Amino acid sequence: MRIIHVGTRIVLETLLDLFLVFCLSLCSMGSVMAQWLQTNGPCCFPIGISAFAVKGTTLFAGTQGGGIFRSTDNGCTWTALNANLAYNYIWDLAIAGSDILAGTDGVQIYRSTDDGTNWIRIDSVVAGRNTFSHLNRSINSITLCGVDLFAAIADGGVFRSTDHGITWAPVNEGLADKVVECLALSGTNLFAGTNSGVFRSTNNGENWSEANTGIPSASIYALVVAGANLLAGTSTGVFRSTDAGVSWVAANAGLPAKGIRALAANQTNLFAGFQNDGIFRSTDYGVSWTAASKGLPSVIVRTLAVSGPNLFVGTHAGQVFRSTDNGASWIEADSGLSQNANVLSLATTGSYLFAGTAQGGVYRSSDGGANWSVANSGLTRSRIPALTVQGTNLFAGMSDGVFRSTDYGATWSTANRGLKRLDVDYLVVSENNIYAGMLDGVAFRSADSGRSWTDVKKGHIVEFAYSFTVGGEKLLLGIYQGRIFQSTDEGSSWRLAKSRLSPRVFVHALAVGAMTQFIRTDSNKFAQQPTSSGILMNLFAATNAGVLRSTNYGVDWTVVNTGLPHTIVYALVVQGSNLFAGTEMGVWRRPLSELIRTVE
C-alpha cells in the first residue's frame, strides 16, 4: 500500500480538553553531507544598531538581528562578518588588546583575532555545562580591567575571566541587583549600572557596594568616564560624580526630562543620546548641555561611539549617522548595513517561489532564490503571515483580510466578500475549499476561490496539515498551537500525536520530502516499511529550534540545521529538488538529496 501525498492543508478541531505534553528530548543530530545555503534575500531591510566598537580606524557595529558589521571607511560602507556566530542579536562589543569580543543572545561570548572575519565562542564549559547555560537573557556589556575580562549579564550579575575568556566565574558578592545593564572602569574602580542604581567594586569584582548617594531610585542605562568625571545616564536623567562614585550630582541643565539611552566622551566633549530627542553635547562635563542634532532626523538613539574626529550614532531603525564637527552636522553612513527579511510564509506555483515577509510584503523569485523582486502591487499591508496556492490562484493573508493574485503575484486584489474578520493569520487549502483563520480560532471557508466566504462552525481553527492515503483511508498530520496532532477519520477528531519532541519546541509548519509504504498491523497501527528504492518518508518541521526531520511520521526527530544560523524557522516549502526555509534571516535552501534519509 503506497502512501500518496495529497499536499493539502486542512481545518483542525479545537481540542480544549487535550493537555498532554511529551517531555522526551530530541534525537541527536544525524550525520549530514552538506549544509543549508542562504538565498540572496529577500533583502534589504534595516536592523537596529545596539553596539559600536572602535579599533584603530576600523568601526564595528553590533545589530539586533543582522549580526556584526565592519566598516573601514568611517561608515561609508559596511560588510557583514558573522562566520561561526550562533546568534545574530548582538548586545555589546568590546576591544581587548588586538581582539574583538561580542556578547550575544543566548548568553554567549565570542572572540575574533582577525578583525571580525572569524569568531570563536569563548564562554567556558565546566563539567559538561556551559557557565552561562542557566541564565535566560543576554550579555549586556563587556569590559577589560587590566588583563581580566568582565561580562554583565541581564539576569545573572557580573562574571569575570582571568584567562582571556577561557573560563568564567560569577563575582556578585554585595551586588544586590543582578540585572546589570552596563559596566565602566575608572582607575582601579569597576562600576556596574543596574536596575537599582550604581554599584562599585574596588577589588576587581570580589565585592560590590552601593554607590548611589545623590542619585534617586533609578535604572542605569549608561556609564561613561570623561577625565576625572564619571557620568551615569539614568531613567531620571544624567548624574555626575567627581569622587569615584562616592557622591553624585544632577547634570541635566538643558537636557530633556527623560529617555537617555547612550553616553560617549571625546576629550572635552560629552555626548548624550536620547530615545526621542536626538543628541546633546556638553563641553563642561555635564554642567550644561546644548542640542547637537542639526541634520539628524527624528530617531531613537541606541548607541554612540567616538573614532578620532568622528562621532557615530546608531539608531533603533538601523541607521548610522556620522558627524565630524562634534554634532554640528550629520550625514548618513550605513550603506550595506542591512539584513534579509523576516520570512513568515512561503508558497510555490509554477516556476515561482513566493515569500511573505514581516516588514516588506510579498517577494517573488523565479530562479530558486538567486534573485528576488517585490510583488506587492495592490497589497495594503507589509506583514504577510500567510500564503497559499489553489490551482492558478495565489492567496495572501494579512490584517486587511485575504488578497488574490491570478498572475503569479504581479497584481493583487481583495477577496473579502463575506469575511467578517480581516485579521487573517492562516490560509489553508483543502481540496476545493480555502480556509482563512485567525489566532483566536475563528475561521471562514470559501468554496469559490475566494470570491465569497462563510463562517466555519465555532470550535475550529486553521492550522497546517498534510494528508496521506493509506489503503483507502486517510491519515492526517497537522499542527495546533505548536504541537503535532493526528487524525484517522478525515479530520472529524484529533489527538495529540505520539512524538518525542521536547515541549520547548514550537512547530510552525510541516513539509514532506519523500514517500514510504505502510502496512496495518494486528494492533491496528501503521508500521513503516521502506519503499523498493530504499527511501523513507521524510517529514520536516519548521520550529523555533530550526529545521527537524522525522522518518516515522513525527515520533522521532533529528535536527538538520547544519549551516543554518540560530534562528526561528517559520515556513517550509518544497520546490523541485530543494527544500526552502523561511526564517528571521531570509530564505535558505538545501537540496532534498542531502536531507532525505535512505535505508541501508
Secondary structure by P-SEA (a helix, b strand, c coil): ccccccbbbbbbcccccccccccccccccccccbbbbbcccccbbbbbbccccccccbbbbbbccccbbbbcccccbbbbbbccccccccccccccccbbbbbbccbbbbbbcccccbbbbccccccccccccccccccccccccccbbbbbbccccbbbbcccccbbbbccccccccccccccccccbbbbbccccbbbbcccccbbbbccccccccccccccccccbbbbbcccbbbbbcccccbbbbccccccccccccccccccbbbbbcccccbbbbcccccbbbbccccccccccccccccccbbbbbcccbbbbbbcccccbbbbcccccccccccccccccccbbbbbbccccbbbbcccccbbbbcccccccccccbbbbcccbbbbbccccbbbbcccccbbbbcccccccccccbbbbcccbbbbbcccccbbbbcccccbbbbccccbbbbbbbbbbcccbbbbbbccccbbbbbccccccccccccccccccccccccccccbbbbbccccbbbbbbccccccbbbbbbccccbbbbcccccbbbbccccccccccccccccccbbbbbccccbbbbbccccccccc
